[in-house]
């Protein structure tokens, strides 16, 4: 309590004592025992009431001891079983987790990881992917601003995610325990195959194959790519202790349309411990059509390159950048992107009035809005010469096509002249704008469809910053590029709206997450949350049928099909209330990425230990690791003082005691005839 509160309490004592004395002792003829009791009760009542009025803050300090956290993280992927290290991994974990000295010094916490990171004390070693990068990111989040050691029990073989060596916090030591046989065995392996998902009929498509060798002697191997009984390429490859890898680049013909499955294989006359990684299947969908997009602009701008790169990540798209005076004809194009149109675009727009090619108009500071008012009827522009920055807000009610919020609210603002944009009734708004976080409800990205022609409008330049920001936050351009591809897909097609839309891949690897996503719209083309969607999946070989319900998420319905055996499947999605249906097929390719390894990746684990100033251990060195952790003086218990401040008015027992004192005083006075 501060000095003023102490002074008020002291004055309260004087006032309560004075009033009690005046009531019971001043000019009193006798001073019996009962008089003293009544005076005390009156003093307590008055003093208690004055304390409640002053309401002093009472502080109570408690102390708690905080131990340094010690996360013990176990690799729960199936590669641990393939390396015959599951038993020793379990033993190492139990030895660390049951050590009483470690528990006395540290707050021991157990986790497991495969494709995900979770708290766990039991392990089944059935994970289909290994993501050590997720371990690093979760540790940073859970133990933010803490200093702690980490014990990582793993083979170090990562199959997904970023390079984990530099993902862990360099200020917190990591002690990897490498499990699995570290003996070097003779092994030929197909490490990676890079190939596009799509190729065009009667063209050739590139395939890049990375081969790896593990061994102590020189060897000649044979590499081939086959499709059924047909051999597309075959060549000899030599390896030695000084030449551990080889990159093969070949061009394969796309002579048949549809999904084409190929098998890459490497072999030799030597005996190998693991032959599963000697072959790898890959698939390419051969298509016989391509969307031609004309990106027309009279100015140079970074947006042009960003749009071209984003669109052409889909091999079915080809973008040609032209100036308005370079356009000789529009017949070869499926979509027109008009970037900041001015009067020099007049010939292009006049030519398109008859052709009715779907357009994507992007405005900015160089746009002639008076000209644009004359050339289209979807919007009316009243713009000033003042520049303004517009932030994006996602409209979750958008239903023209399936699209997710990729973090638009976190993207940098687009730049456009300040003014009023009035939309006509047939406009569907995907993004609205805000100025300095104040919502304007004005359109930012919109879509229209009328008289068989589709249009899209983006009111603002610098979309290249969106692509850059998406890469920074997602560590890949894919999320943004898929978003742009959906816009182009909408514009490249004039199909009428469908009530049931289903998204899926044509093929999956057996180790991939297999998801099918659907949306159902009612007659007003609004997303129907009450729809009942089911899927029937048929194995085309044994005709076995499995049925599942699709579960509703925020903006779609989804089903997870993990666990299906490799093979060809046909499926049908049906909405039970309307009987609307969609049928298609997909193939699951037999490829278990966790079976690719014959040894733990000791080199990576050593790099991780070096990067974090830790040390690498093997299972028979666990005692030494425990000793290191116990003797490390950097990790000490911290005593933390917890001060609880409580206002006296919250102490309801004081009010109860005041009531008892008043009642007692009245009863005693009544009993003794003093009332």
C-alpha positions as CSV (number, residue, x, y, z in Angstrom):
1,X,0.0,0.0,0.0
2,X,1.2,3.5,-0.7
3,X,1.6,6.2,2.0
4,X,-1.7,8.0,1.3
5,X,-3.6,4.7,1.8
6,X,-1.8,4.0,5.0
7,X,-2.7,7.5,6.3
8,X,-6.3,6.9,5.4
9,X,-6.4,3.6,7.3
10,X,-4.8,5.3,10.3
11,X,-7.4,8.0,10.2
12,X,-10.1,5.3,9.9
13,X,-8.8,3.7,13.1
14,X,-9.0,7.1,14.9
15,X,-12.5,7.9,13.6
16,X,-13.8,4.4,14.5
17,X,-12.2,4.5,17.9
18,X,-13.5,8.0,18.6
19,X,-17.1,7.2,17.6
20,X,-17.0,4.0,19.7
21,X,-15.6,5.9,22.7
22,X,-18.2,8.7,22.3
23,X,-21.0,6.1,22.1
24,X,-20.1,3.9,25.0
25,X,-17.6,5.7,27.3
26,X,-18.2,9.4,27.1
27,X,-20.3,10.5,30.1
28,X,-20.9,6.8,30.9
29,X,-22.0,6.1,34.5
30,X,-20.6,2.6,34.5
31,X,-18.1,0.7,32.4
32,X,-19.0,-3.0,32.5
33,X,-17.6,-5.9,30.5
34,X,-20.6,-5.7,28.2
35,X,-19.8,-2.1,27.5
36,X,-16.3,-3.0,26.3
37,X,-17.7,-5.8,24.0
38,X,-20.3,-3.4,22.5
39,X,-17.6,-0.7,22.0
40,X,-15.4,-3.2,20.2
41,X,-18.2,-4.3,18.0
42,X,-19.1,-0.7,17.1
43,X,-15.4,0.0,16.4
44,X,-15.1,-3.0,14.2
45,X,-18.3,-2.1,12.2
46,X,-17.3,1.5,11.6
47,X,-13.7,0.6,10.8
48,X,-14.8,-2.1,8.4
49,X,-17.1,0.2,6.5
50,X,-14.4,2.9,6.3
51,X,-11.9,0.3,4.9
52,X,-14.4,-0.7,2.2
53,X,-14.7,2.9,1.3
54,X,-10.9,3.3,1.1
55,X,-10.7,0.0,-0.7
56,X,-6.9,-0.6,-0.2
57,X,-5.1,-3.0,-2.6
58,X,-3.7,-6.0,-0.8
59,X,-0.6,-7.7,-2.3
60,X,0.4,-11.3,-1.8
61,X,3.7,-12.6,-3.2
62,X,4.2,-16.3,-4.0
63,X,7.2,-17.9,-5.6
64,X,7.3,-20.7,-8.2
65,X,10.2,-22.5,-9.7
66,X,10.4,-22.8,-13.5
67,X,12.5,-25.5,-14.9
68,X,14.2,-25.3,-18.3
69,X,12.1,-27.2,-20.9
70,X,13.7,-30.3,-22.5
71,X,11.7,-31.4,-25.5
72,X,12.5,-35.0,-26.5
73,X,11.3,-35.4,-30.1
74,X,10.9,-38.8,-31.7
75,X,10.8,-39.5,-35.5
76,X,7.5,-41.4,-36.0
77,X,7.9,-42.0,-39.8
78,X,7.9,-45.4,-41.3
79,X,11.5,-45.0,-42.5
80,X,12.5,-45.8,-38.8
81,X,10.9,-49.3,-39.3
82,X,12.5,-49.7,-42.8
83,X,15.9,-49.0,-41.2
84,X,15.1,-51.6,-38.4
85,X,15.6,-48.8,-35.8
86,X,12.1,-48.7,-34.3
87,X,13.1,-50.9,-31.2
88,X,16.2,-48.9,-30.4
89,X,14.4,-45.6,-30.9
90,X,11.8,-46.7,-28.4
91,X,14.5,-47.8,-25.9
92,X,16.4,-44.5,-26.3
93,X,13.2,-42.5,-25.7
94,X,12.3,-44.5,-22.6
95,X,15.8,-44.2,-21.1
96,X,15.7,-40.4,-21.5
97,X,12.1,-39.9,-20.5
98,X,12.4,-42.1,-17.3
99,X,15.7,-40.6,-16.1
100,X,14.9,-39.0,-12.6
101,X,17.9,-36.7,-12.7
102,X,16.8,-35.2,-16.0
103,X,13.2,-34.7,-14.6
104,X,14.6,-33.0,-11.5
105,X,16.6,-30.5,-13.6
106,X,14.4,-30.1,-16.7
107,X,10.7,-29.9,-17.6
108,X,10.8,-33.0,-19.8
109,X,8.2,-32.9,-22.6
110,X,7.7,-35.6,-25.3
111,X,6.8,-35.0,-28.9
112,X,6.6,-37.0,-32.1
113,X,6.7,-35.9,-35.8
114,X,6.1,-37.3,-39.3
115,X,4.3,-34.9,-41.7
116,X,2.9,-33.1,-38.6
117,X,4.3,-32.2,-35.1
118,X,2.4,-33.3,-32.0
119,X,2.7,-34.0,-28.3
120,X,3.0,-37.8,-27.8
121,X,4.3,-40.5,-25.5
122,X,3.6,-43.5,-27.7
123,X,4.8,-44.1,-31.2
124,X,3.7,-46.4,-34.0
125,X,6.2,-45.4,-36.7
126,X,3.7,-45.3,-39.5
127,X,4.1,-41.7,-40.7
128,X,4.1,-41.4,-44.5
129,X,6.3,-38.3,-44.6
130,X,9.1,-36.7,-42.6
131,X,9.0,-33.0,-42.0
132,X,11.8,-31.8,-39.7
133,X,11.2,-28.2,-40.8
134,X,7.8,-28.4,-39.0
135,X,9.6,-29.5,-35.8
136,X,11.8,-26.4,-35.9
137,X,8.9,-24.0,-36.6
138,X,6.7,-25.5,-33.8
139,X,9.6,-25.4,-31.3
140,X,10.1,-21.7,-32.0
141,X,6.4,-21.1,-31.5
142,X,6.0,-23.1,-28.3
143,X,9.1,-21.9,-26.5
144,X,9.3,-18.4,-27.8
145,X,12.1,-16.3,-26.2
146,X,13.2,-19.3,-24.1
147,X,16.6,-20.9,-23.8
148,X,16.5,-24.7,-23.9
149,X,18.2,-27.8,-25.3
150,X,16.4,-30.2,-27.7
151,X,17.0,-34.0,-28.0
152,X,16.1,-35.2,-31.5
153,X,15.8,-38.9,-32.0
154,X,15.7,-39.4,-35.8
155,X,17.3,-40.9,-38.9
156,X,17.6,-37.4,-40.3
157,X,16.0,-38.3,-43.6
158,X,13.5,-35.6,-44.6
159,X,11.0,-36.1,-47.3
160,X,9.1,-32.8,-47.2
161,X,9.6,-29.2,-46.1
162,X,12.5,-26.7,-46.2
163,X,16.1,-27.6,-45.3
164,X,15.9,-28.2,-41.6
165,X,19.5,-27.5,-40.8
166,X,18.9,-23.7,-40.9
167,X,15.3,-23.9,-39.6
168,X,16.2,-24.5,-36.0
169,X,17.0,-21.6,-33.7
170,X,20.8,-21.3,-33.7
171,X,20.8,-20.0,-30.1
172,X,19.2,-23.2,-28.7
173,X,21.4,-26.4,-28.8
174,X,20.1,-29.4,-30.6
175,X,21.4,-32.9,-29.7
176,X,20.5,-35.3,-32.5
177,X,20.6,-39.0,-31.8
178,X,21.1,-40.8,-35.1
179,X,19.2,-44.1,-35.2
180,X,19.7,-46.7,-37.9
181,X,22.7,-48.6,-39.3
182,X,25.4,-46.1,-40.3
183,X,27.4,-48.7,-42.2
184,X,27.9,-47.7,-45.8
185,X,26.2,-50.2,-48.1
186,X,26.3,-50.4,-51.9
187,X,23.2,-48.6,-53.1
188,X,22.0,-47.0,-56.4
189,X,19.1,-44.7,-56.0
190,X,16.8,-42.5,-58.0
191,X,16.8,-39.4,-55.9
192,X,14.4,-37.0,-57.6
193,X,12.5,-36.7,-60.9
194,X,11.6,-33.3,-62.2
195,X,8.9,-33.3,-64.8
196,X,5.9,-31.0,-65.7
197,X,2.4,-32.3,-64.9
198,X,1.3,-31.6,-68.4
199,X,2.6,-32.0,-71.9
200,X,1.2,-31.3,-75.3
201,X,0.2,-33.8,-77.8
202,X,2.8,-34.5,-80.5
203,X,5.4,-32.5,-78.7
204,X,8.4,-33.6,-76.6
205,X,8.6,-32.9,-72.9
206,X,11.8,-32.7,-70.7
207,X,12.5,-35.1,-67.8
208,X,15.3,-34.5,-65.3
209,X,16.5,-37.4,-63.2
210,X,18.9,-37.1,-60.2
211,X,20.8,-40.4,-59.5
212,X,22.8,-41.1,-56.4
213,X,25.4,-43.7,-55.5
214,X,26.6,-45.0,-52.2
215,X,29.5,-47.4,-52.1
216,X,33.3,-47.8,-52.0
217,X,34.1,-49.0,-55.5
218,X,33.6,-48.0,-59.1
219,X,30.5,-49.4,-60.8
220,X,28.7,-49.3,-64.2
221,X,24.9,-49.1,-64.1
222,X,22.1,-49.0,-66.6
223,X,19.4,-46.3,-66.5
224,X,16.1,-46.6,-68.5
225,X,12.7,-45.0,-68.8
226,X,9.9,-47.4,-69.9
227,X,6.2,-47.2,-70.4
228,X,4.7,-50.7,-70.3
229,X,6.8,-52.8,-72.6
230,X,8.1,-49.8,-74.5
231,X,11.6,-48.5,-73.7
232,X,11.8,-44.8,-74.3
233,X,15.4,-44.3,-73.4
234,X,18.3,-46.4,-72.1
235,X,21.9,-45.4,-71.3
236,X,24.9,-46.5,-69.2
237,X,26.0,-44.5,-66.2
238,X,29.2,-44.9,-64.3
239,X,29.8,-44.1,-60.6
240,X,32.9,-44.2,-58.3
241,X,33.8,-43.2,-54.8
242,X,34.7,-39.7,-56.2
243,X,31.6,-39.5,-58.4
244,X,28.5,-40.1,-56.2
245,X,25.8,-38.5,-58.4
246,X,24.6,-38.0,-62.0
247,X,22.0,-35.9,-63.6
248,X,20.1,-37.4,-66.6
249,X,18.2,-35.1,-69.0
250,X,16.0,-36.6,-71.7
251,X,13.2,-35.6,-74.0
252,X,10.3,-38.0,-74.2
253,X,7.6,-37.9,-77.0
254,X,4.0,-37.2,-76.1
255,X,2.4,-39.4,-78.7
256,X,-0.8,-40.3,-76.8
257,X,-3.3,-38.1,-75.0
258,X,-4.5,-38.7,-71.5
259,X,-2.6,-39.7,-68.4
260,X,0.7,-41.5,-69.2
261,X,2.6,-43.5,-66.5
262,X,6.3,-43.9,-66.9
263,X,8.9,-45.9,-64.9
264,X,12.4,-44.7,-64.4
265,X,14.9,-47.5,-63.3
266,X,18.5,-47.9,-62.5
267,X,20.2,-51.3,-62.1
268,X,23.6,-53.0,-62.0
269,X,25.0,-56.5,-61.5
270,X,25.9,-55.8,-57.9
271,X,23.7,-57.0,-55.0
272,X,21.9,-54.2,-53.1
273,X,20.4,-54.0,-49.6
274,X,17.5,-51.8,-50.8
275,X,16.2,-52.2,-54.3
276,X,13.0,-50.3,-53.7
277,X,14.7,-47.0,-54.5
278,X,16.1,-48.3,-57.8
279,X,12.9,-47.4,-59.6
280,X,10.4,-44.6,-59.4
281,X,7.2,-44.0,-61.3
282,X,6.0,-40.6,-62.6
283,X,3.0,-39.4,-64.6
284,X,2.3,-36.8,-67.2
285,X,-1.0,-35.8,-68.6
286,X,-0.8,-35.3,-72.3
287,X,-3.3,-32.7,-73.6
288,X,-4.1,-31.6,-77.1
289,X,-5.1,-28.0,-76.4
290,X,-3.5,-24.9,-75.0
291,X,-4.8,-21.5,-73.9
292,X,-3.2,-18.5,-75.6
293,X,-3.3,-15.3,-73.5
294,X,-2.5,-11.9,-74.9
295,X,-1.1,-9.5,-72.2
296,X,-1.4,-6.1,-73.9
297,X,0.2,-3.0,-72.4
298,X,1.5,0.3,-73.6
299,X,3.8,0.7,-70.7
300,X,6.6,-1.3,-69.0
301,X,5.8,-2.5,-65.5
302,X,6.9,-5.3,-63.1
303,X,3.3,-6.5,-63.1
304,X,3.7,-7.8,-66.6
305,X,6.5,-10.2,-65.7
306,X,4.8,-11.3,-62.5
307,X,1.5,-12.1,-64.4
308,X,3.4,-14.0,-67.2
309,X,5.3,-16.1,-64.7
310,X,2.2,-16.8,-62.6
311,X,0.1,-17.8,-65.5
312,X,2.7,-19.9,-67.3
313,X,3.3,-22.1,-64.2
314,X,0.4,-24.0,-65.7
315,X,1.8,-25.7,-68.8
316,X,-1.6,-25.3,-70.5
317,X,-1.2,-21.5,-70.7
318,X,1.0,-19.4,-72.9
319,X,1.3,-15.7,-72.5
320,X,2.4,-13.3,-75.2
321,X,3.2,-9.7,-74.2
322,X,2.2,-7.2,-76.8
323,X,1.9,-3.4,-77.2
324,X,-1.5,-2.3,-78.6
325,X,0.1,-1.3,-82.0
326,X,1.7,-4.8,-82.3
327,X,-1.7,-6.6,-82.3
328,X,-2.3,-7.8,-85.8
329,X,-5.2,-10.1,-84.9
330,X,-7.0,-11.6,-81.9
331,X,-8.3,-14.8,-83.4
332,X,-5.4,-16.9,-82.0
333,X,-6.1,-15.8,-78.4
334,X,-8.4,-17.3,-75.8
335,X,-8.1,-14.5,-73.2
336,X,-7.1,-10.8,-73.4
337,X,-5.4,-9.1,-70.5
338,X,-5.6,-5.3,-71.0
339,X,-3.1,-3.7,-68.7
340,X,-4.0,0.0,-67.9
341,X,-5.9,0.7,-71.1
342,X,-5.8,4.1,-72.7
343,X,-7.0,5.5,-76.0
344,X,-4.3,3.6,-77.8
345,X,-6.3,0.4,-77.0
346,X,-9.2,1.5,-79.1
347,X,-8.4,-0.7,-82.0
348,X,-8.0,-3.7,-79.8
349,X,-11.3,-3.2,-78.1
350,X,-13.1,-2.4,-81.3
351,X,-11.8,-5.7,-82.8
352,X,-13.0,-7.6,-79.8
353,X,-16.5,-6.3,-80.0
354,X,-17.2,-8.9,-82.7
355,X,-14.9,-11.6,-81.4
356,X,-16.2,-11.4,-77.8
357,X,-12.9,-12.8,-76.3
358,X,-13.1,-12.8,-72.6
359,X,-11.0,-10.0,-71.0
360,X,-9.2,-9.2,-67.8
361,X,-8.8,-5.4,-67.3
362,X,-6.3,-4.1,-64.8
363,X,-6.3,-0.4,-64.0
364,X,-3.7,1.9,-62.4
365,X,-2.3,5.3,-62.3
366,X,-1.8,5.4,-66.2
367,X,-5.3,4.3,-67.0
368,X,-7.6,6.6,-69.0
369,X,-10.9,6.1,-67.1
370,X,-12.8,8.4,-69.4
371,X,-12.0,6.1,-72.3
372,X,-12.8,3.1,-70.1
373,X,-16.3,4.5,-69.3
374,X,-16.9,4.6,-73.1
375,X,-15.7,1.0,-73.8
376,X,-17.5,-1.0,-71.2
377,X,-20.9,-1.0,-69.3
378,X,-20.0,-2.9,-66.1
379,X,-18.7,0.1,-64.1
380,X,-18.9,3.8,-64.0
381,X,-15.7,5.6,-63.0
382,X,-15.4,9.0,-61.4
383,X,-11.7,9.3,-60.6
384,X,-9.4,12.1,-59.6
385,X,-5.7,12.6,-60.3
386,X,-4.8,11.8,-56.7
387,X,-3.1,8.5,-56.1
388,X,-4.4,6.2,-53.3
389,X,-3.3,2.9,-51.7
390,X,-6.0,0.2,-51.5
391,X,-5.8,-2.8,-49.2
392,X,-7.8,-6.0,-50.1
393,X,-10.6,-7.6,-48.1
394,X,-11.8,-11.1,-49.0
395,X,-15.5,-11.6,-49.7
396,X,-16.4,-15.1,-48.3
397,X,-19.8,-15.0,-50.1
398,X,-18.2,-15.0,-53.6
399,X,-19.6,-18.0,-55.5
400,X,-18.6,-17.6,-59.2
401,X,-15.9,-20.2,-58.8
402,X,-14.1,-22.0,-55.9
403,X,-11.4,-19.8,-54.4
404,X,-9.8,-19.6,-50.9
405,X,-8.5,-16.7,-49.0
406,X,-4.8,-16.8,-49.5
407,X,-4.1,-14.0,-47.1
408,X,-5.3,-11.1,-49.1
409,X,-5.7,-8.9,-46.0
410,X,-1.9,-9.2,-45.4
411,X,-0.9,-8.3,-48.9
412,X,0.6,-4.8,-49.7
413,X,-1.8,-2.2,-51.0
414,X,-2.5,-1.8,-54.7
415,X,-2.2,1.7,-56.2
416,X,-5.0,3.3,-58.1
417,X,-6.4,6.9,-58.6
418,X,-8.7,8.0,-55.8
419,X,-12.4,8.2,-56.8
420,X,-15.7,6.4,-57.0
421,X,-16.3,3.1,-58.8
422,X,-20.0,2.3,-59.2
423,X,-20.8,-1.3,-60.2
424,X,-23.8,-2.6,-62.2
425,X,-26.0,-5.4,-60.7
426,X,-24.4,-8.2,-62.7
427,X,-21.0,-7.8,-61.0
428,X,-19.7,-10.5,-58.6
429,X,-17.1,-9.1,-56.1
430,X,-14.3,-11.3,-54.9
431,X,-12.2,-8.5,-53.2
432,X,-13.3,-5.2,-51.8
433,X,-11.0,-2.4,-50.9
434,X,-10.1,-0.4,-47.8
435,X,-8.1,2.7,-47.3
436,X,-5.7,2.7,-44.3
437,X,-7.8,-0.1,-42.7
438,X,-11.1,1.8,-43.2
439,X,-13.4,-0.3,-45.3
440,X,-14.8,1.4,-48.4
441,X,-16.9,-1.5,-49.7
442,X,-15.7,-0.5,-53.2
443,X,-14.8,-3.3,-55.6
444,X,-11.2,-4.2,-56.0
445,X,-11.4,-7.5,-57.9
446,X,-14.6,-8.4,-59.7
447,X,-16.1,-10.8,-62.3
448,X,-19.0,-10.4,-64.7
449,X,-20.8,-12.7,-67.2
450,X,-23.3,-11.4,-69.7
451,X,-24.3,-12.4,-73.3
452,X,-21.8,-15.2,-73.4
453,X,-18.8,-13.0,-72.5
454,X,-16.9,-13.1,-69.3
455,X,-14.8,-10.2,-67.9
456,X,-12.6,-9.7,-64.8
457,X,-11.5,-6.3,-63.4
458,X,-8.6,-5.5,-61.0
459,X,-8.6,-1.9,-59.8
460,X,-5.0,-1.3,-58.9
461,X,-1.4,-1.8,-60.0
462,X,1.6,-3.5,-58.3
463,X,0.1,-7.0,-58.1
464,X,3.8,-8.1,-58.4
465,X,4.1,-7.2,-54.7
466,X,1.3,-9.7,-53.9
467,X,3.2,-12.5,-55.5
468,X,6.4,-11.5,-53.6
469,X,4.5,-11.3,-50.3
470,X,2.9,-14.7,-50.9
471,X,6.4,-16.2,-51.4
472,X,7.7,-14.6,-48.3
473,X,4.8,-15.9,-46.1
474,X,4.3,-19.3,-47.8
475,X,7.9,-19.9,-49.0
476,X,6.5,-20.8,-52.5
477,X,4.9,-18.9,-55.4
478,X,2.4,-21.8,-55.8
479,X,-0.4,-20.4,-53.7
480,X,-0.5,-17.1,-55.6
481,X,0.0,-18.7,-59.0
482,X,-2.9,-21.1,-58.4
483,X,-5.1,-18.1,-57.5
484,X,-4.2,-16.4,-60.8
485,X,-4.7,-19.7,-62.7
486,X,-8.3,-19.9,-61.4
487,X,-9.0,-16.4,-62.8
488,X,-7.6,-17.4,-66.1
489,X,-9.5,-20.7,-66.0
490,X,-12.7,-18.8,-65.5
491,X,-11.9,-16.5,-68.4
492,X,-10.7,-19.3,-70.7
493,X,-14.0,-21.1,-70.5
494,X,-17.5,-20.1,-71.5
495,X,-19.2,-23.1,-70.0
496,X,-22.4,-22.3,-68.2
497,X,-22.4,-22.3,-64.4
498,X,-22.5,-25.7,-62.7
499,X,-24.3,-26.4,-59.4
500,X,-21.8,-29.1,-58.4
501,X,-18.0,-28.3,-58.8
502,X,-15.4,-30.9,-57.8
503,X,-11.6,-30.3,-57.7
504,X,-9.2,-33.2,-57.7
505,X,-5.9,-34.4,-59.3
506,X,-5.6,-36.9,-62.1
507,X,-3.0,-38.8,-60.2
508,X,-1.5,-39.1,-56.7
509,X,1.6,-40.7,-55.2
510,X,0.7,-43.2,-52.5
511,X,2.5,-41.2,-49.9
512,X,0.6,-38.0,-50.8
513,X,-2.4,-36.6,-48.9
514,X,-5.4,-37.6,-51.2
515,X,-8.2,-35.0,-50.9
516,X,-11.2,-34.3,-53.1
517,X,-12.9,-30.9,-52.6
518,X,-16.4,-30.1,-53.8
519,X,-18.8,-27.1,-53.8
520,X,-22.6,-27.2,-54.3
521,X,-24.6,-24.2,-55.2
522,X,-28.4,-23.7,-55.1
523,X,-30.6,-22.3,-57.8
524,X,-29.6,-18.8,-56.9
525,X,-26.0,-19.9,-57.3
526,X,-25.3,-19.4,-53.6
527,X,-23.1,-21.9,-51.7
528,X,-25.5,-24.4,-50.0
529,X,-24.2,-25.3,-46.5
530,X,-27.1,-27.8,-46.1
531,X,-26.1,-29.9,-49.1
532,X,-25.5,-33.6,-48.5
533,X,-22.6,-34.8,-50.6
534,X,-21.4,-38.4,-50.8
535,X,-18.7,-40.0,-52.8
536,X,-18.6,-43.6,-54.1
537,X,-15.1,-44.8,-55.1
538,X,-14.6,-47.9,-57.2
539,X,-11.4,-49.8,-57.7
540,X,-11.4,-50.5,-61.4
541,X,-9.4,-53.7,-61.0
542,X,-11.4,-55.6,-58.3
543,X,-14.6,-53.5,-58.5
544,X,-14.6,-52.9,-54.8
545,X,-16.7,-49.9,-53.8
546,X,-16.2,-47.6,-50.9
547,X,-18.6,-44.8,-49.9
548,X,-17.8,-41.7,-47.8
549,X,-19.6,-38.5,-46.8
550,X,-17.9,-35.2,-47.6
551,X,-17.4,-33.0,-44.6
552,X,-18.3,-29.3,-44.7
553,X,-15.6,-26.7,-44.1
554,X,-15.9,-23.0,-44.2
555,X,-16.4,-22.7,-48.0
556,X,-16.5,-26.2,-49.4
557,X,-16.9,-29.9,-48.7
558,X,-13.9,-32.2,-48.4
559,X,-13.1,-35.9,-48.1
560,X,-9.7,-37.4,-47.2
561,X,-8.9,-40.7,-49.0
562,X,-5.6,-41.5,-47.3
563,X,-5.1,-45.3,-47.1
564,X,-6.3,-46.3,-50.5
565,X,-4.1,-48.9,-52.2
566,X,-2.2,-48.0,-55.4
567,X,-4.3,-48.5,-58.5
568,X,-6.9,-46.9,-60.8
569,X,-10.1,-45.6,-59.3
570,X,-13.3,-44.2,-60.7
571,X,-15.5,-42.1,-58.5
572,X,-18.9,-40.3,-58.4
573,X,-19.8,-37.4,-56.1
574,X,-23.5,-37.0,-55.6
575,X,-25.7,-34.4,-53.9
576,X,-28.5,-36.4,-52.2
577,X,-31.2,-33.7,-52.2
578,X,-31.0,-32.7,-55.9
579,X,-29.3,-35.8,-57.3
580,X,-26.7,-33.6,-59.0
581,X,-23.6,-35.7,-59.7
582,X,-20.0,-35.5,-61.0
583,X,-18.0,-38.5,-62.2
584,X,-14.3,-38.8,-63.0
585,X,-11.3,-40.9,-62.2
586,X,-7.8,-40.8,-60.7
587,X,-4.8,-43.1,-60.3
588,X,-2.7,-43.7,-57.2
589,X,0.9,-44.5,-58.1
590,X,2.8,-46.9,-55.9
591,X,5.5,-44.8,-54.4
592,X,6.5,-44.9,-50.7
593,X,9.1,-42.1,-50.3
594,X,10.0,-43.4,-46.8
595,X,11.4,-46.6,-48.3
596,X,14.1,-44.7,-50.3
597,X,16.7,-44.8,-47.6
598,X,19.4,-47.3,-46.5
599,X,21.2,-45.2,-43.9
600,X,20.4,-42.3,-41.6
601,X,21.5,-38.9,-42.9
602,X,24.3,-38.5,-40.5
603,X,25.8,-35.6,-42.5
604,X,22.7,-33.5,-42.2
605,X,22.4,-34.3,-38.5
606,X,26.0,-33.3,-37.9
607,X,25.4,-30.0,-39.7
608,X,22.3,-29.4,-37.5
609,X,24.4,-30.0,-34.3
610,X,27.2,-27.8,-35.6
611,X,24.7,-25.0,-36.6
612,X,23.2,-25.0,-33.1
613,X,26.4,-25.6,-31.1
614,X,25.1,-29.0,-30.0
615,X,26.6,-32.5,-30.6
616,X,25.5,-35.6,-32.4
617,X,25.1,-38.9,-30.6
618,X,24.3,-42.6,-31.4
619,X,22.1,-44.8,-29.3
620,X,24.9,-46.3,-27.2
621,X,26.0,-42.8,-26.2
622,X,22.8,-41.8,-24.4
623,X,24.4,-41.9,-21.0
624,X,27.1,-39.5,-22.2
625,X,24.3,-37.2,-23.5
626,X,22.5,-37.3,-20.2
627,X,25.7,-36.4,-18.3
628,X,26.3,-33.4,-20.7
629,X,22.7,-32.1,-20.1
630,X,23.0,-32.5,-16.3
631,X,26.4,-30.8,-16.1
632,X,25.5,-27.9,-18.3
633,X,25.3,-24.8,-16.1
634,X,23.5,-22.8,-18.8
635,X,20.2,-24.5,-17.9
636,X,19.2,-23.6,-14.3
637,X,15.9,-23.4,-12.5
638,X,14.5,-19.9,-12.4
639,X,12.5,-18.7,-9.3
640,X,9.7,-16.4,-10.4
641,X,7.8,-14.2,-8.0
642,X,4.1,-14.0,-8.7
643,X,2.4,-10.9,-7.0
644,X,-1.3,-11.1,-6.7
645,X,-3.0,-7.8,-6.1
646,X,-6.6,-7.9,-4.7
647,X,-8.8,-4.9,-3.8
648,X,-10.3,-5.3,-0.3
649,X,-13.8,-4.8,-1.7
650,X,-13.5,-8.2,-3.4
651,X,-13.1,-9.8,0.0
652,X,-16.7,-10.6,0.7
653,X,-15.9,-12.1,4.1
654,X,-15.3,-8.7,5.5
655,X,-18.9,-7.7,4.6
656,X,-20.1,-10.8,6.3
657,X,-18.1,-10.0,9.5
658,X,-19.5,-6.5,9.5
659,X,-23.0,-7.8,9.3
660,X,-22.3,-10.3,12.1
661,X,-20.8,-7.4,14.3
662,X,-23.9,-5.3,13.7
663,X,-26.3,-8.1,14.5
664,X,-24.3,-9.1,17.6
665,X,-24.3,-5.5,18.9
666,X,-28.1,-5.2,18.4
667,X,-28.8,-8.6,20.0
668,X,-26.6,-7.8,23.1
669,X,-28.1,-4.3,23.5
670,X,-31.6,-5.8,23.2
671,X,-30.9,-8.6,25.6
672,X,-29.5,-6.2,28.2
673,X,-32.3,-3.6,27.9
674,X,-30.1,-1.0,26.3
675,X,-32.4,-0.2,23.4
